[in-house]
Amino acid sequence: MHGVVDRLAKGLLVLLGLMLLAMVALSVLNVVGRYVFSASLLWADEIAVFGMIVMGWLGAIVVAWRRMDIRMSILSDLFPERVQFWLGMVVQLMTAVLCGWVAWLSWGYVSRLMQFGMTSDGAKIPLWTVHIAITITLAGLSLIAAFRLVRALAGLRTGSAKKVVAE
């Protein structure tokens, strides 16, 4: 399972990198159009902002999976390993539940955007295509936390729980 998710994370990073390149190209095109031809793409800045929002949210999935997020562990590092383990389990459980719940609420909002057919002002793109990145990310974070929780609890039976928490 780890290998499959690692490949998915790598694919997502490639996709986000291509999005970044497309946004840079669009911005360069807009600058050239504005200053050389005195005609700019009115929707280009809006697309760039939406792209940054999507990249930030979806990038959080990769960051969480690779455990590259910022942690405030000054206090928890003072506890014995056993307490750190169970504290980590509480954090994973709360993350799984809360992110799952907010993903569900977010899906309600996205489905209403789809139902009403709301579009952006400049580019006229459906707004749900931007907002669904939040739903996907929250669901992904919930699944990652649940996976880690189950894996660590299973490690209790085999004696490898410390390894699961530490990685």
C-alpha positions as CSV (number, residue, x, y, z in Angstrom):
1,M,0.0,0.0,0.0
2,H,2.8,2.4,0.9
3,G,4.4,2.1,-2.6
4,V,1.1,2.8,-4.4
5,V,0.4,5.9,-2.3
6,D,4.0,7.0,-2.8
7,R,3.5,6.8,-6.6
8,L,0.2,8.7,-6.3
9,A,1.9,11.4,-4.3
10,K,4.7,11.6,-6.8
11,G,2.2,11.9,-9.7
12,L,0.3,14.6,-7.8
13,L,3.6,16.5,-7.4
14,V,4.2,16.2,-11.1
15,L,0.7,17.5,-11.8
16,L,1.1,20.4,-9.4
17,G,4.5,21.2,-11.0
18,L,2.9,21.3,-14.4
19,M,0.2,23.6,-13.0
20,L,2.8,25.9,-11.7
21,L,4.6,26.0,-15.1
22,A,1.3,26.7,-16.8
23,M,0.5,29.5,-14.4
24,V,4.0,31.1,-15.0
25,A,3.5,30.8,-18.8
26,L,0.1,32.4,-18.5
27,S,1.5,35.2,-16.4
28,V,4.4,35.8,-18.9
29,L,1.9,35.8,-21.8
30,N,-0.3,38.3,-19.9
31,V,2.7,40.6,-19.2
32,V,3.8,40.5,-22.8
33,G,0.3,41.1,-24.0
34,R,-0.2,44.0,-21.6
35,Y,3.1,45.8,-22.2
36,V,3.9,44.9,-25.8
37,F,0.4,44.8,-27.4
38,S,-1.5,46.9,-24.9
39,A,-4.1,44.1,-24.5
40,S,-4.2,41.9,-21.4
41,L,-6.1,38.7,-20.7
42,L,-8.6,39.9,-18.1
43,W,-9.1,36.4,-16.7
44,A,-5.4,35.4,-16.4
45,D,-4.9,36.8,-12.8
46,E,-8.1,35.0,-11.6
47,I,-6.9,31.7,-13.1
48,A,-3.5,32.2,-11.4
49,V,-5.1,32.9,-8.0
50,F,-7.3,29.8,-8.4
51,G,-4.3,27.8,-9.4
52,M,-2.4,28.8,-6.3
53,I,-5.3,27.9,-4.1
54,V,-5.6,24.5,-5.7
55,M,-1.8,23.9,-5.6
56,G,-1.7,24.9,-1.9
57,W,-4.5,22.6,-0.9
58,L,-3.6,19.6,-3.0
59,G,0.0,20.0,-2.1
60,A,-0.9,19.5,1.6
61,I,-1.8,15.9,0.8
62,V,1.8,15.2,-0.3
63,V,3.2,17.1,2.6
64,A,1.1,15.1,5.1
65,W,1.9,11.8,3.4
66,R,5.6,12.4,3.5
67,R,5.5,13.8,7.0
68,M,7.0,17.1,5.9
69,D,4.6,19.2,7.8
70,I,5.6,21.6,10.6
71,R,5.1,20.0,14.0
72,M,5.0,21.6,17.4
73,S,6.7,18.8,19.4
74,I,8.6,20.7,22.0
75,L,6.2,19.6,24.8
76,S,5.4,16.1,23.5
77,D,9.2,15.3,23.2
78,L,9.5,15.7,26.9
79,F,7.1,12.7,27.5
80,P,8.2,9.1,27.7
81,E,7.9,7.1,24.5
82,R,4.8,5.3,25.6
83,V,3.0,8.6,26.3
84,Q,4.2,10.0,23.0
85,F,2.8,7.0,21.2
86,W,-0.7,7.3,22.7
87,L,-0.6,11.1,22.3
88,G,0.2,10.5,18.6
89,M,-2.7,8.1,18.4
90,V,-5.1,10.7,19.8
91,V,-3.8,13.3,17.3
92,Q,-4.3,10.8,14.4
93,L,-7.8,10.0,15.6
94,M,-8.8,13.6,16.0
95,T,-7.2,14.5,12.6
96,A,-9.1,11.6,10.9
97,V,-12.4,12.5,12.4
98,L,-12.2,16.3,12.1
99,C,-10.8,16.3,8.6
100,G,-13.4,13.7,7.5
101,W,-16.2,15.8,9.1
102,V,-15.1,19.0,7.5
103,A,-14.6,17.2,4.1
104,W,-18.2,16.1,4.4
105,L,-19.4,19.7,5.1
106,S,-17.2,20.9,2.3
107,W,-18.8,18.4,-0.1
108,G,-22.2,19.9,0.8
109,Y,-20.9,23.3,-0.3
110,V,-19.3,22.0,-3.5
111,S,-22.5,20.2,-4.5
112,R,-24.5,23.4,-4.0
113,L,-22.0,25.3,-6.2
114,M,-22.5,22.6,-8.8
115,Q,-26.3,22.7,-8.5
116,F,-26.5,26.5,-8.8
117,G,-23.9,26.6,-11.6
118,M,-21.9,29.4,-10.1
119,T,-19.0,30.6,-12.2
120,S,-16.1,32.9,-11.6
121,D,-16.4,36.6,-12.6
122,G,-13.5,36.8,-15.1
123,A,-12.8,33.3,-16.5
124,K,-16.3,32.0,-16.1
125,I,-15.1,28.7,-14.9
126,P,-17.4,26.7,-12.6
127,L,-16.4,27.6,-9.0
128,W,-16.9,24.0,-7.8
129,T,-13.7,23.1,-9.8
130,V,-11.7,25.2,-7.4
131,H,-13.5,24.5,-4.2
132,I,-13.4,20.7,-4.7
133,A,-9.7,20.8,-4.0
134,I,-10.5,21.6,-0.4
135,T,-12.8,18.7,-0.2
136,I,-10.3,16.3,-1.8
137,T,-7.5,17.5,0.5
138,L,-9.5,17.2,3.7
139,A,-10.7,13.7,2.7
140,G,-7.1,12.8,1.8
141,L,-5.8,14.1,5.2
142,S,-8.5,12.1,6.9
143,L,-7.6,8.9,5.1
144,I,-3.8,9.4,5.8
145,A,-4.5,9.9,9.5
146,A,-6.8,6.9,9.6
147,F,-4.2,4.8,7.8
148,R,-1.5,5.8,10.3
149,L,-3.8,5.1,13.2
150,V,-4.7,1.6,12.0
151,R,-1.2,0.8,11.1
152,A,0.2,1.9,14.5
153,L,-2.5,0.0,16.4
154,A,-1.8,-3.1,14.3
155,G,1.9,-2.5,15.2
156,L,1.0,-2.9,18.9
157,R,0.2,-6.6,18.2
158,T,3.5,-7.2,16.4
159,G,5.7,-5.0,18.6
160,S,6.6,-2.6,15.8
161,A,4.3,0.2,16.9
162,K,7.3,2.5,17.8
163,K,8.6,2.2,14.3
164,V,5.3,3.2,12.8
165,V,5.0,6.3,15.0
166,A,8.6,7.3,14.3
167,E,8.5,7.2,10.6
